[in-house]
């Protein structure tokens, strides 16, 4: 892990939460100064020129020049709000503040899922202007069908926000499976029929706006980095338990993506040699002991039910959870065993990456047997720490809209790079 950078002076005044990573990461090194100034103002929500100068370590003259350019280009504005000189809070010298011009750009963030797709529309300051949802049958779809459904969702969202399509600068889309953000290809996804699909190109063509695609666990991790608990954190991991087990990792304040879009597949790390069969075709994967289909498989045996009579693995899981709550020992033992495997997987993550925080997230978190205190205790017991402060583990039981916000962060990041990054037309 890189050494933790010193926290800059970036606490936002009340009412101006800001969005985006608060710490300067290695990603900022290659960014032009004007982009760093803009991103600092957006992260703090509102900032005086003196704050920008101090936080970025650049001269007051440079800040004046850069901010007047950004104001002229319509990205920043001066506000009537007053910030205080934070070095001398007692005297509180008033200063003219800067804020992002929200309507400079607008983006859409989408989470594609197997039961419903969700979307948010955000302005350039990261404020969510509208939300929309589209129920969808839980079957695998062709890329064409997914494009149609996504287009319908976008139409609903634009109607909700009362905006035309050309008001949108980019669309970020997260889905489960293997995703190559660079090429926009999807080698494999549980939502899609077929392999090696040119998903980004097809969606860009269908939607008529620039599209970015990303693995959904990375999406959720971006949501934590831009809007959540990870904003001021250099190194943290997000582990998701949904239909499968996913993971996202932030190293040095930046999302770690691996080389071939195949990293962070925690669900397919092996926890048992020649173990249970996983849906990936291999044996002994963590997911084969933890995902809903794995628990449903055991539930059928424990509850004496024919899995074919259940509507879905989720329905079987709900029945199992109800049984566990009423004291059925077999049902409880299934959750308990899943919890122990979860602890095993989490302890491996902590042992390898030594993050400051691990966030457990996803729909399954409401099955409290999976994150009982004993699971957290077991995780820490399986991890060496030699008297050091143990890694923090938090549970975030958030809905689908948070994933979509992460997708909006992806689009915001792209639009910011395009407008203000290297090679942008100033
Ligand atoms: Zn597997």
Boltz pocket constraint, residues with backbone or C-beta under 6 A from the ligand:
constraints:
  - pocket:
      binder: B
      contacts: [[A, 267], [A, 268], [A, 278], [A, 279], [A, 280], [A, 281], [A, 282], [A, 285], [A, 287]]
      max_distance: 6.0
